[in-house]
Amino acid sequence: MRQGRGRRLPPRDVATIQRLLADTDMTVSEIVQRLGLSKAVILSINRRFGIRIYQGRSAWFVNQDWKLPKVG
């Protein structure tokens, strides 16, 4: 795992997670493996920004009202 408890992710990492959640069919587990972060981090970002809406364990869809913010 790259991040320790209580550390903030850099904005670019948050944007990468947002993009993967919104623009790919990757599962949370696949995103975890790709980025080397914990599942809790990925799910926390999803909850915070409301990117994916889950309906059961494997059924989800991207929230159509969500837009990727610009990283400056």
N, CA, C and O atoms as a Tripos MOL2 file, in Angstrom:
@<TRIPOS>MOLECULE
protein
  288   287    72     0     0
PROTEIN
NO_CHARGES

@<TRIPOS>ATOM
      1 N           0.8380   -1.1730    0.0000 N.3       1 MET1
      2 CA          0.0000    0.0000    0.0000 C.3       1 MET1
      3 C           0.8880    1.2420    0.0000 C.2       1 MET1
      4 O           1.8810    1.3040    0.7240 O.2       1 MET1
      5 N           0.5320    2.2040   -0.7950 N.am      2 ARG2
      6 CA          1.3420    3.4120   -0.8820 C.3       2 ARG2
      7 C           1.0690    4.3980    0.2360 C.2       2 ARG2
      8 O           1.9930    5.0590    0.7100 O.2       2 ARG2
      9 N          -0.1580    4.5110    0.6610 N.am      3 GLN3
     10 CA         -0.5200    5.5500    1.6190 C.3       3 GLN3
     11 C          -0.6420    4.9870    3.0290 C.2       3 GLN3
     12 O          -1.1050    3.8630    3.2240 O.2       3 GLN3
     13 N          -0.2230    5.7750    4.0020 N.am      4 GLY4
     14 CA         -0.4010    5.4170    5.3960 C.3       4 GLY4
     15 C          -1.7090    5.9930    5.9060 C.2       4 GLY4
     16 O          -2.3610    6.7780    5.2170 O.2       4 GLY4
     17 N          -2.0790    5.6160    7.0760 N.am      5 ARG5
     18 CA         -3.3240    6.1140    7.6600 C.3       5 ARG5
     19 C          -3.2610    7.6250    7.8530 C.2       5 ARG5
     20 O          -2.2520    8.1670    8.3040 O.2       5 ARG5
     21 N          -4.3610    8.2940    7.5020 N.am      6 GLY6
     22 CA         -4.4670    9.7110    7.7410 C.3       6 GLY6
     23 C          -3.7600   10.5950    6.7320 C.2       6 GLY6
     24 O          -3.8240   11.8190    6.8460 O.2       6 GLY6
     25 N          -3.0990   10.0250    5.7620 N.am      7 ARG7
     26 CA         -2.4280   10.8300    4.7470 C.3       7 ARG7
     27 C          -3.4210   11.2030    3.6530 C.2       7 ARG7
     28 O          -4.3500   10.4560    3.3430 O.2       7 ARG7
     29 N          -3.1970   12.3670    3.0880 N.am      8 ARG8
     30 CA         -4.0330   12.8070    1.9720 C.3       8 ARG8
     31 C          -3.3800   12.3840    0.6630 C.2       8 ARG8
     32 O          -2.1590   12.4130    0.5140 O.2       8 ARG8
     33 N          -4.2260   11.9930   -0.2730 N.am      9 LEU9
     34 CA         -3.7230   11.6750   -1.6020 C.3       9 LEU9
     35 C          -3.5060   12.9710   -2.3720 C.2       9 LEU9
     36 O          -4.2690   13.9240   -2.2110 O.2       9 LEU9
     37 N          -2.4840   13.0130   -3.1970 N.am     10 PRO10
     38 CA         -2.3130   14.1770   -4.0670 C.3      10 PRO10
     39 C          -3.5100   14.2960   -5.0150 C.2      10 PRO10
     40 O          -4.1040   13.2840   -5.3850 O.2      10 PRO10
     41 N          -3.8690   15.5210   -5.4110 N.am     11 PRO11
     42 CA         -5.0160   15.7150   -6.3070 C.3      11 PRO11
     43 C          -4.9400   14.8930   -7.5920 C.2      11 PRO11
     44 O          -5.9690   14.4460   -8.0990 O.2      11 PRO11
     45 N          -3.7540   14.6930   -8.1170 N.am     12 ARG12
     46 CA         -3.6230   13.8830   -9.3420 C.3      12 ARG12
     47 C          -4.0300   12.4270   -9.1030 C.2      12 ARG12
     48 O          -4.6460   11.8080   -9.9700 O.2      12 ARG12
     49 N          -3.6930   11.8820   -7.9400 N.am     13 ASP13
     50 CA         -4.0880   10.5130   -7.6180 C.3      13 ASP13
     51 C          -5.6030   10.4070   -7.4700 C.2      13 ASP13
     52 O          -6.2120    9.4430   -7.9360 O.2      13 ASP13
     53 N          -6.2050   11.3980   -6.8230 N.am     14 VAL14
     54 CA         -7.6650   11.4130   -6.6700 C.3      14 VAL14
     55 C          -8.3120   11.4790   -8.0490 C.2      14 VAL14
     56 O          -9.2830   10.7680   -8.3110 O.2      14 VAL14
     57 N          -7.7840   12.3260   -8.9350 N.am     15 ALA15
     58 CA         -8.3270   12.4490  -10.2900 C.3      15 ALA15
     59 C          -8.1810   11.1420  -11.0680 C.2      15 ALA15
     60 O          -9.0740   10.7710  -11.8300 O.2      15 ALA15
     61 N          -7.0680   10.4470  -10.8790 N.am     16 THR16
     62 CA         -6.8670    9.1520  -11.5440 C.3      16 THR16
     63 C          -7.9120    8.1510  -11.0800 C.2      16 THR16
     64 O          -8.4950    7.4370  -11.8960 O.2      16 THR16
     65 N          -8.1500    8.0930   -9.7880 N.am     17 ILE17
     66 CA         -9.1540    7.1880   -9.2390 C.3      17 ILE17
     67 C         -10.5400    7.5600   -9.7800 C.2      17 ILE17
     68 O         -11.3080    6.6830  -10.1760 O.2      17 ILE17
     69 N         -10.8540    8.8390   -9.7950 N.am     18 GLN18
     70 CA        -12.1370    9.2880  -10.3210 C.3      18 GLN18
     71 C         -12.3040    8.8680  -11.7740 C.2      18 GLN18
     72 O         -13.3630    8.3800  -12.1680 O.2      18 GLN18
     73 N         -11.2630    9.0580  -12.5630 N.am     19 ARG19
     74 CA        -11.3180    8.7120  -13.9810 C.3      19 ARG19
     75 C         -11.5140    7.2100  -14.1720 C.2      19 ARG19
     76 O         -12.3100    6.7870  -15.0120 O.2      19 ARG19
     77 N         -10.7940    6.4100  -13.3980 N.am     20 LEU20
     78 CA        -10.9350    4.9610  -13.5220 C.3      20 LEU20
     79 C         -12.3370    4.4930  -13.1220 C.2      20 LEU20
     80 O         -12.9040    3.6010  -13.7530 O.2      20 LEU20
     81 N         -12.8840    5.0950  -12.0840 N.am     21 LEU21
     82 CA        -14.2340    4.7340  -11.6540 C.3      21 LEU21
     83 C         -15.2780    5.1490  -12.6900 C.2      21 LEU21
     84 O         -16.2420    4.4210  -12.9280 O.2      21 LEU21
     85 N         -15.0870    6.3050  -13.2980 N.am     22 ALA22
     86 CA        -16.0990    6.8390  -14.2120 C.3      22 ALA22
     87 C         -15.9680    6.3170  -15.6380 C.2      22 ALA22
     88 O         -16.9760    6.1020  -16.3110 O.2      22 ALA22
     89 N         -14.7480    6.1120  -16.1040 N.am     23 ASP23
     90 CA        -14.5380    5.8530  -17.5320 C.3      23 ASP23
     91 C         -14.1430    4.4300  -17.8890 C.2      23 ASP23
     92 O         -13.9410    4.1270  -19.0650 O.2      23 ASP23
     93 N         -14.0280    3.5480  -16.9010 N.am     24 THR24
     94 CA        -13.6600    2.1630  -17.2010 C.3      24 THR24
     95 C         -14.6520    1.2040  -16.5640 C.2      24 THR24
     96 O         -15.4520    1.5820  -15.7090 O.2      24 THR24
     97 N         -14.5810   -0.0230  -16.9940 N.am     25 ASP25
     98 CA        -15.3780   -1.0910  -16.3930 C.3      25 ASP25
     99 C         -14.5750   -1.8570  -15.3530 C.2      25 ASP25
    100 O         -14.9750   -2.9430  -14.9340 O.2      25 ASP25
    101 N         -13.4470   -1.3000  -14.9370 N.am     26 MET26
    102 CA        -12.6130   -1.9700  -13.9460 C.3      26 MET26
    103 C         -13.3690   -2.0990  -12.6340 C.2      26 MET26
    104 O         -14.1040   -1.1960  -12.2330 O.2      26 MET26
    105 N         -13.1790   -3.2270  -11.9760 N.am     27 THR27
    106 CA        -13.7580   -3.4010  -10.6490 C.3      27 THR27
    107 C         -12.9180   -2.6290   -9.6440 C.2      27 THR27
    108 O         -11.7930   -2.2260   -9.9390 O.2      27 THR27
    109 N         -13.4690   -2.4300   -8.4680 N.am     28 VAL28
    110 CA        -12.7150   -1.7530   -7.4150 C.3      28 VAL28
    111 C         -11.4510   -2.5520   -7.1090 C.2      28 VAL28
    112 O         -10.3870   -1.9690   -6.8990 O.2      28 VAL28
    113 N         -11.5560   -3.8620   -7.0800 N.am     29 SER29
    114 CA        -10.3820   -4.7070   -6.8120 C.3      29 SER29
    115 C          -9.3010   -4.5170   -7.8730 C.2      29 SER29
    116 O          -8.1140   -4.5010   -7.5480 O.2      29 SER29
    117 N          -9.6940   -4.3740   -9.1290 N.am     30 GLU30
    118 CA         -8.7160   -4.1440  -10.1960 C.3      30 GLU30
    119 C          -8.0560   -2.7750  -10.0530 C.2      30 GLU30
    120 O          -6.8600   -2.6340  -10.3080 O.2      30 GLU30
    121 N          -8.8220   -1.7740   -9.6480 N.am     31 ILE31
    122 CA         -8.2590   -0.4400   -9.4260 C.3      31 ILE31
    123 C          -7.2770   -0.4830   -8.2580 C.2      31 ILE31
    124 O          -6.2100    0.1270   -8.3170 O.2      31 ILE31
    125 N          -7.6390   -1.2030   -7.1990 N.am     32 VAL32
    126 CA         -6.7600   -1.3760   -6.0400 C.3      32 VAL32
    127 C          -5.4270   -1.9690   -6.4810 C.2      32 VAL32
    128 O          -4.3660   -1.4630   -6.1180 O.2      32 VAL32
    129 N          -5.4850   -3.0380   -7.2600 N.am     33 GLN33
    130 CA         -4.2550   -3.6970   -7.7180 C.3      33 GLN33
    131 C          -3.4350   -2.7840   -8.6140 C.2      33 GLN33
    132 O          -2.2090   -2.7430   -8.5040 O.2      33 GLN33
    133 N          -4.0940   -2.0610   -9.4920 N.am     34 ARG34
    134 CA         -3.3830   -1.1960  -10.4330 C.3      34 ARG34
    135 C          -2.6690   -0.0390   -9.7330 C.2      34 ARG34
    136 O          -1.5460    0.3090  -10.0970 O.2      34 ARG34
    137 N          -3.3160    0.5540   -8.7330 N.am     35 LEU35
    138 CA         -2.7570    1.7390   -8.0940 C.3      35 LEU35
    139 C          -1.9970    1.4480   -6.8030 C.2      35 LEU35
    140 O          -1.2710    2.3110   -6.3090 O.2      35 LEU35
    141 N          -2.1500    0.2550   -6.2540 N.am     36 GLY36
    142 CA         -1.4490   -0.0840   -5.0260 C.3      36 GLY36
    143 C          -2.0060    0.6150   -3.8050 C.2      36 GLY36
    144 O          -1.2750    0.8800   -2.8500 O.2      36 GLY36
    145 N          -3.2910    0.9160   -3.8260 N.am     37 LEU37
    146 CA         -3.9570    1.5550   -2.6910 C.3      37 LEU37
    147 C          -4.8980    0.5600   -2.0390 C.2      37 LEU37
    148 O          -5.1020   -0.5370   -2.5580 O.2      37 LEU37
    149 N          -5.4680    0.9330   -0.9150 N.am     38 SER38
    150 CA         -6.4090    0.0430   -0.2520 C.3      38 SER38
    151 C          -7.7980    0.1970   -0.8570 C.2      38 SER38
    152 O          -8.1280    1.2320   -1.4370 O.2      38 SER38
    153 N          -8.5930   -0.8360   -0.7150 N.am     39 LYS39
    154 CA         -9.9730   -0.8100   -1.1850 C.3      39 LYS39
    155 C         -10.7490    0.3000   -0.4850 C.2      39 LYS39
    156 O         -11.5990    0.9490   -1.0940 O.2      39 LYS39
    157 N         -10.4560    0.5150    0.7930 N.am     40 ALA40
    158 CA        -11.1410    1.5550    1.5660 C.3      40 ALA40
    159 C         -10.9090    2.9370    0.9600 C.2      40 ALA40
    160 O         -11.8170    3.7670    0.9580 O.2      40 ALA40
    161 N          -9.7140    3.1920    0.4510 N.am     41 VAL41
    162 CA         -9.4070    4.4890   -0.1590 C.3      41 VAL41
    163 C         -10.2550    4.6890   -1.4140 C.2      41 VAL41
    164 O         -10.8460    5.7510   -1.6090 O.2      41 VAL41
    165 N         -10.3110    3.6720   -2.2540 N.am     42 ILE42
    166 CA        -11.0720    3.7660   -3.5060 C.3      42 ILE42
    167 C         -12.5560    3.9690   -3.2010 C.2      42 ILE42
    168 O         -13.2050    4.8300   -3.7960 O.2      42 ILE42
    169 N         -13.0830    3.1790   -2.2780 N.am     43 LEU43
    170 CA        -14.4990    3.2910   -1.9340 C.3      43 LEU43
    171 C         -14.8110    4.6210   -1.2590 C.2      43 LEU43
    172 O         -15.8900    5.1780   -1.4600 O.2      43 LEU43
    173 N         -13.8880    5.1300   -0.4670 N.am     44 SER44
    174 CA        -14.0820    6.4180    0.1800 C.3      44 SER44
    175 C         -14.1780    7.5410   -0.8480 C.2      44 SER44
    176 O         -15.0310    8.4210   -0.7330 O.2      44 SER44
    177 N         -13.3140    7.5120   -1.8410 N.am     45 ILE45
    178 CA        -13.3640    8.5230   -2.9010 C.3      45 ILE45
    179 C         -14.6570    8.3960   -3.6880 C.2      45 ILE45
    180 O         -15.2730    9.4020   -4.0410 O.2      45 ILE45
    181 N         -15.0710    7.1670   -3.9620 N.am     46 ASN46
    182 CA        -16.3380    6.9770   -4.6670 C.3      46 ASN46
    183 C         -17.5080    7.5460   -3.8630 C.2      46 ASN46
    184 O         -18.3720    8.2290   -4.4140 O.2      46 ASN46
    185 N         -17.5320    7.2620   -2.5640 N.am     47 ARG47
    186 CA        -18.6130    7.7910   -1.7100 C.3      47 ARG47
    187 C         -18.5840    9.3150   -1.6580 C.2      47 ARG47
    188 O         -19.6200    9.9740   -1.7440 O.2      47 ARG47
    189 N         -17.3890    9.8560   -1.5180 N.am     48 ARG48
    190 CA        -17.2380   11.3090   -1.3870 C.3      48 ARG48
    191 C         -17.7320   12.0520   -2.6300 C.2      48 ARG48
    192 O         -18.3650   13.1020   -2.5220 O.2      48 ARG48
    193 N         -17.4380   11.5010   -3.8040 N.am     49 PHE49
    194 CA        -17.7830   12.1890   -5.0410 C.3      49 PHE49
    195 C         -19.0150   11.6160   -5.7400 C.2      49 PHE49
    196 O         -19.5000   12.2000   -6.7090 O.2      49 PHE49
    197 N         -19.5230   10.4860   -5.2650 N.am     50 GLY50
    198 CA        -20.7340    9.9030   -5.8470 C.3      50 GLY50
    199 C         -20.5820    9.5020   -7.3010 C.2      50 GLY50
    200 O         -21.4620    9.7760   -8.1170 O.2      50 GLY50
    201 N         -19.4710    8.8540   -7.6340 N.am     51 ILE51
    202 CA        -19.1740    8.5110   -9.0220 C.3      51 ILE51
    203 C         -19.9640    7.2850   -9.4760 C.2      51 ILE51
    204 O         -20.6780    7.3330  -10.4770 O.2      51 ILE51
    205 N         -19.8330    6.2060   -8.7440 N.am     52 ARG52
    206 CA        -20.5670    4.9810   -9.0720 C.3      52 ARG52
    207 C         -21.6650    4.7660   -8.0360 C.2      52 ARG52
    208 O         -21.4960    5.0210   -6.8440 O.2      52 ARG52
    209 N         -22.7790    4.2910   -8.5390 N.am     53 ILE53
    210 CA        -23.8910    3.9440   -7.6590 C.3      53 ILE53
    211 C         -24.0190    2.4300   -7.7050 C.2      53 ILE53
    212 O         -24.2320    1.8430   -8.7660 O.2      53 ILE53
    213 N         -23.8880    1.8130   -6.5480 N.am     54 TYR54
    214 CA        -23.9230    0.3610   -6.4640 C.3      54 TYR54
    215 C         -25.3130   -0.1290   -6.0970 C.2      54 TYR54
    216 O         -25.9860    0.4310   -5.2310 O.2      54 TYR54
    217 N         -25.7230   -1.1850   -6.7770 N.am     55 GLN55
    218 CA        -26.9860   -1.8540   -6.4840 C.3      55 GLN55
    219 C         -26.6720   -3.3320   -6.2700 C.2      55 GLN55
    220 O         -26.8760   -4.1590   -7.1580 O.2      55 GLN55
    221 N         -26.1870   -3.6390   -5.1070 N.am     56 GLY56
    222 CA        -25.7440   -5.0030   -4.8310 C.3      56 GLY56
    223 C         -24.2470   -5.1130   -5.0140 C.2      56 GLY56
    224 O         -23.5710   -4.1260   -5.3050 O.2      56 GLY56
    225 N         -23.7400   -6.3030   -4.8450 N.am     57 ARG57
    226 CA        -22.2900   -6.4960   -4.8680 C.3      57 ARG57
    227 C         -21.6550   -6.2840   -6.2280 C.2      57 ARG57
    228 O         -20.5640   -5.7220   -6.3210 O.2      57 ARG57
    229 N         -22.3200   -6.7250   -7.2840 N.am     58 SER58
    230 CA        -21.6760   -6.6400   -8.5920 C.3      58 SER58
    231 C         -22.4410   -5.7720   -9.5860 C.2      58 SER58
    232 O         -22.0180   -5.6370  -10.7350 O.2      58 SER58
    233 N         -23.5310   -5.1960   -9.1770 N.am     59 ALA59
    234 CA        -24.3060   -4.3460  -10.0780 C.3      59 ALA59
    235 C         -24.0580   -2.8780   -9.7310 C.2      59 ALA59
    236 O         -24.3070   -2.4460   -8.6060 O.2      59 ALA59
    237 N         -23.5690   -2.1250  -10.7040 N.am     60 TRP60
    238 CA        -23.3010   -0.7120  -10.4860 C.3      60 TRP60
    239 C         -23.4650    0.0360  -11.7860 C.2      60 TRP60
    240 O         -23.4300   -0.5580  -12.8640 O.2      60 TRP60
    241 N         -23.6480    1.3550  -11.6860 N.am     61 PHE61
    242 CA        -23.6390    2.2090  -12.8560 C.3      61 PHE61
    243 C         -23.0250    3.5480  -12.4810 C.2      61 PHE61
    244 O         -23.0200    3.9410  -11.3140 O.2      61 PHE61
    245 N         -22.5080    4.2420  -13.4910 N.am     62 VAL62
    246 CA        -21.8890    5.5440  -13.2540 C.3      62 VAL62
    247 C         -22.9840    6.5800  -13.1170 C.2      62 VAL62
    248 O         -23.9130    6.6280  -13.9240 O.2      62 VAL62
    249 N         -22.8730    7.4020  -12.1020 N.am     63 ASN63
    250 CA        -23.7970    8.4990  -11.8630 C.3      63 ASN63
    251 C         -23.6700    9.4940  -13.0200 C.2      63 ASN63
    252 O         -22.6240   10.1230  -13.1800 O.2      63 ASN63
    253 N         -24.7060    9.6400  -13.8130 N.am     64 GLN64
    254 CA        -24.6550   10.5000  -15.0030 C.3      64 GLN64
    255 C         -24.5120   11.9820  -14.6740 C.2      64 GLN64
    256 O         -24.1170   12.7660  -15.5370 O.2      64 GLN64
    257 N         -24.8260   12.3780  -13.4480 N.am     65 ASP65
    258 CA        -24.6970   13.7780  -13.0450 C.3      65 ASP65
    259 C         -23.2760   14.1450  -12.6190 C.2      65 ASP65
    260 O         -22.9640   15.3230  -12.4390 O.2      65 ASP65
    261 N         -22.4110   13.1330  -12.4560 N.am     66 TRP66
    262 CA        -21.0590   13.3810  -11.9950 C.3      66 TRP66
    263 C         -20.1760   13.8140  -13.1540 C.2      66 TRP66
    264 O         -20.2270   13.2280  -14.2350 O.2      66 TRP66
    265 N         -19.3660   14.8430  -12.9270 N.am     67 LYS67
    266 CA        -18.4030   15.3320  -13.9200 C.3      67 LYS67
    267 C         -17.0200   15.3660  -13.3000 C.2      67 LYS67
    268 O         -16.8600   15.7640  -12.1460 O.2      67 LYS67
    269 N         -16.0250   14.9500  -14.0620 N.am     68 LEU68
    270 CA        -14.6500   14.9500  -13.5910 C.3      68 LEU68
    271 C         -14.1620   16.3970  -13.4460 C.2      68 LEU68
    272 O         -14.1670   17.1590  -14.4130 O.2      68 LEU68
    273 N         -13.7390   16.7700  -12.2210 N.am     69 PRO69
    274 CA        -13.2240   18.1330  -12.0460 C.3      69 PRO69
    275 C         -11.8630   18.2950  -12.7150 C.2      69 PRO69
    276 O         -11.1210   17.3270  -12.8820 O.2      69 PRO69
    277 N         -11.5530   19.5120  -13.0890 N.am     70 LYS70
    278 CA        -10.2570   19.7920  -13.7000 C.3      70 LYS70
    279 C          -9.1970   19.8960  -12.6250 C.2      70 LYS70
    280 O          -9.4170   20.4980  -11.5740 O.2      70 LYS70
    281 N          -8.0330   19.3000  -12.9000 N.am     71 VAL71
    282 CA         -6.9010   19.3600  -11.9710 C.3      71 VAL71
    283 C          -5.9570   20.4280  -12.4930 C.2      71 VAL71
    284 O          -5.5380   20.3980  -13.6500 O.2      71 VAL71
    285 N          -5.6320   21.3680  -11.6240 N.am     72 GLY72
    286 CA         -4.7890   22.4850  -12.0620 C.3      72 GLY72
    287 C          -3.3780   22.3900  -11.7200 C.2      72 GLY72
    288 O          -2.6010   23.2860  -12.0500 O.2      72 GLY72
@<TRIPOS>BOND
     1     1     2 1
     2     2     3 1
     3     3     4 2
     4     3     5 am
     5     5     6 1
     6     6     7 1
     7     7     8 2
     8     7     9 am
     9     9    10 1
    10    10    11 1
    11    11    12 2
    12    11    13 am
    13    13    14 1
    14    14    15 1
    15    15    16 2
    16    15    17 am
    17    17    18 1
    18    18    19 1
    19    19    20 2
    20    19    21 am
    21    21    22 1
    22    22    23 1
    23    23    24 2
    24    23    25 am
    25    25    26 1
    26    26    27 1
    27    27    28 2
    28    27    29 am
    29    29    30 1
    30    30    31 1
    31    31    32 2
    32    31    33 am
    33    33    34 1
    34    34    35 1
    35    35    36 2
    36    35    37 am
    37    37    38 1
    38    38    39 1
    39    39    40 2
    40    39    41 am
    41    41    42 1
    42    42    43 1
    43    43    44 2
    44    43    45 am
    45    45    46 1
    46    46    47 1
    47    47    48 2
    48    47    49 am
    49    49    50 1
    50    50    51 1
    51    51    52 2
    52    51    53 am
    53    53    54 1
    54    54    55 1
    55    55    56 2
    56    55    57 am
    57    57    58 1
    58    58    59 1
    59    59    60 2
    60    59    61 am
    61    61    62 1
    62    62    63 1
    63    63    64 2
    64    63    65 am
    65    65    66 1
    66    66    67 1
    67    67    68 2
    68    67    69 am
    69    69    70 1
    70    70    71 1
    71    71    72 2
    72    71    73 am
    73    73    74 1
    74    74    75 1
    75    75    76 2
    76    75    77 am
    77    77    78 1
    78    78    79 1
    79    79    80 2
    80    79    81 am
    81    81    82 1
    82    82    83 1
    83    83    84 2
    84    83    85 am
    85    85    86 1
    86    86    87 1
    87    87    88 2
    88    87    89 am
    89    89    90 1
    90    90    91 1
    91    91    92 2
    92    91    93 am
    93    93    94 1
    94    94    95 1
    95    95    96 2
    96    95    97 am
    97    97    98 1
    98    98    99 1
    99    99   100 2
   100    99   101 am
   101   101   102 1
   102   102   103 1
   103   103   104 2
   104   103   105 am
   105   105   106 1
   106   106   107 1
   107   107   108 2
   108   107   109 am
   109   109   110 1
   110   110   111 1
   111   111   112 2
   112   111   113 am
   113   113   114 1
   114   114   115 1
   115   115   116 2
   116   115   117 am
   117   117   118 1
   118   118   119 1
   119   119   120 2
   120   119   121 am
   121   121   122 1
   122   122   123 1
   123   123   124 2
   124   123   125 am
   125   125   126 1
   126   126   127 1
   127   127   128 2
   128   127   129 am
   129   129   130 1
   130   130   131 1
   131   131   132 2
   132   131   133 am
   133   133   134 1
   134   134   135 1
   135   135   136 2
   136   135   137 am
   137   137   138 1
   138   138   139 1
   139   139   140 2
   140   139   141 am
   141   141   142 1
   142   142   143 1
   143   143   144 2
   144   143   145 am
   145   145   146 1
   146   146   147 1
   147   147   148 2
   148   147   149 am
   149   149   150 1
   150   150   151 1
   151   151   152 2
   152   151   153 am
   153   153   154 1
   154   154   155 1
   155   155   156 2
   156   155   157 am
   157   157   158 1
   158   158   159 1
   159   159   160 2
   160   159   161 am
   161   161   162 1
   162   162   163 1
   163   163   164 2
   164   163   165 am
   165   165   166 1
   166   166   167 1
   167   167   168 2
   168   167   169 am
   169   169   170 1
   170   170   171 1
   171   171   172 2
   172   171   173 am
   173   173   174 1
   174   174   175 1
   175   175   176 2
   176   175   177 am
   177   177   178 1
   178   178   179 1
   179   179   180 2
   180   179   181 am
   181   181   182 1
   182   182   183 1
   183   183   184 2
   184   183   185 am
   185   185   186 1
   186   186   187 1
   187   187   188 2
   188   187   189 am
   189   189   190 1
   190   190   191 1
   191   191   192 2
   192   191   193 am
   193   193   194 1
   194   194   195 1
   195   195   196 2
   196   195   197 am
   197   197   198 1
   198   198   199 1
   199   199   200 2
   200   199   201 am
   201   201   202 1
   202   202   203 1
   203   203   204 2
   204   203   205 am
   205   205   206 1
   206   206   207 1
   207   207   208 2
   208   207   209 am
   209   209   210 1
   210   210   211 1
   211   211   212 2
   212   211   213 am
   213   213   214 1
   214   214   215 1
   215   215   216 2
   216   215   217 am
   217   217   218 1
   218   218   219 1
   219   219   220 2
   220   219   221 am
   221   221   222 1
   222   222   223 1
   223   223   224 2
   224   223   225 am
   225   225   226 1
   226   226   227 1
   227   227   228 2
   228   227   229 am
   229   229   230 1
   230   230   231 1
   231   231   232 2
   232   231   233 am
   233   233   234 1
   234   234   235 1
   235   235   236 2
   236   235   237 am
   237   237   238 1
   238   238   239 1
   239   239   240 2
   240   239   241 am
   241   241   242 1
   242   242   243 1
   243   243   244 2
   244   243   245 am
   245   245   246 1
   246   246   247 1
   247   247   248 2
   248   247   249 am
   249   249   250 1
   250   250   251 1
   251   251   252 2
   252   251   253 am
   253   253   254 1
   254   254   255 1
   255   255   256 2
   256   255   257 am
   257   257   258 1
   258   258   259 1
   259   259   260 2
   260   259   261 am
   261   261   262 1
   262   262   263 1
   263   263   264 2
   264   263   265 am
   265   265   266 1
   266   266   267 1
   267   267   268 2
   268   267   269 am
   269   269   270 1
   270   270   271 1
   271   271   272 2
   272   271   273 am
   273   273   274 1
   274   274   275 1
   275   275   276 2
   276   275   277 am
   277   277   278 1
   278   278   279 1
   279   279   280 2
   280   279   281 am
   281   281   282 1
   282   282   283 1
   283   283   284 2
   284   283   285 am
   285   285   286 1
   286   286   287 1
   287   287   288 2
@<TRIPOS>SUBSTRUCTURE
     1 MET1         2 RESIDUE 1 A MET
     2 ARG2         6 RESIDUE 1 A ARG
     3 GLN3        10 RESIDUE 1 A GLN
     4 GLY4        14 RESIDUE 1 A GLY
     5 ARG5        18 RESIDUE 1 A ARG
     6 GLY6        22 RESIDUE 1 A GLY
     7 ARG7        26 RESIDUE 1 A ARG
     8 ARG8        30 RESIDUE 1 A ARG
     9 LEU9        34 RESIDUE 1 A LEU
    10 PRO10       38 RESIDUE 1 A PRO
    11 PRO11       42 RESIDUE 1 A PRO
    12 ARG12       46 RESIDUE 1 A ARG
    13 ASP13       50 RESIDUE 1 A ASP
    14 VAL14       54 RESIDUE 1 A VAL
    15 ALA15       58 RESIDUE 1 A ALA
    16 THR16       62 RESIDUE 1 A THR
    17 ILE17       66 RESIDUE 1 A ILE
    18 GLN18       70 RESIDUE 1 A GLN
    19 ARG19       74 RESIDUE 1 A ARG
    20 LEU20       78 RESIDUE 1 A LEU
    21 LEU21       82 RESIDUE 1 A LEU
    22 ALA22       86 RESIDUE 1 A ALA
    23 ASP23       90 RESIDUE 1 A ASP
    24 THR24       94 RESIDUE 1 A THR
    25 ASP25       98 RESIDUE 1 A ASP
    26 MET26      102 RESIDUE 1 A MET
    27 THR27      106 RESIDUE 1 A THR
    28 VAL28      110 RESIDUE 1 A VAL
    29 SER29      114 RESIDUE 1 A SER
    30 GLU30      118 RESIDUE 1 A GLU
    31 ILE31      122 RESIDUE 1 A ILE
    32 VAL32      126 RESIDUE 1 A VAL
    33 GLN33      130 RESIDUE 1 A GLN
    34 ARG34      134 RESIDUE 1 A ARG
    35 LEU35      138 RESIDUE 1 A LEU
    36 GLY36      142 RESIDUE 1 A GLY
    37 LEU37      146 RESIDUE 1 A LEU
    38 SER38      150 RESIDUE 1 A SER
    39 LYS39      154 RESIDUE 1 A LYS
    40 ALA40      158 RESIDUE 1 A ALA
    41 VAL41      162 RESIDUE 1 A VAL
    42 ILE42      166 RESIDUE 1 A ILE
    43 LEU43      170 RESIDUE 1 A LEU
    44 SER44      174 RESIDUE 1 A SER
    45 ILE45      178 RESIDUE 1 A ILE
    46 ASN46      182 RESIDUE 1 A ASN
    47 ARG47      186 RESIDUE 1 A ARG
    48 ARG48      190 RESIDUE 1 A ARG
    49 PHE49      194 RESIDUE 1 A PHE
    50 GLY50      198 RESIDUE 1 A GLY
    51 ILE51      202 RESIDUE 1 A ILE
    52 ARG52      206 RESIDUE 1 A ARG
    53 ILE53      210 RESIDUE 1 A ILE
    54 TYR54      214 RESIDUE 1 A TYR
    55 GLN55      218 RESIDUE 1 A GLN
    56 GLY56      222 RESIDUE 1 A GLY
    57 ARG57      226 RESIDUE 1 A ARG
    58 SER58      230 RESIDUE 1 A SER
    59 ALA59      234 RESIDUE 1 A ALA
    60 TRP60      238 RESIDUE 1 A TRP
    61 PHE61      242 RESIDUE 1 A PHE
    62 VAL62      246 RESIDUE 1 A VAL
    63 ASN63      250 RESIDUE 1 A ASN
    64 GLN64      254 RESIDUE 1 A GLN
    65 ASP65      258 RESIDUE 1 A ASP
    66 TRP66      262 RESIDUE 1 A TRP
    67 LYS67      266 RESIDUE 1 A LYS
    68 LEU68      270 RESIDUE 1 A LEU
    69 PRO69      274 RESIDUE 1 A PRO
    70 LYS70      278 RESIDUE 1 A LYS
    71 VAL71      282 RESIDUE 1 A VAL
    72 GLY72      286 RESIDUE 1 A GLY
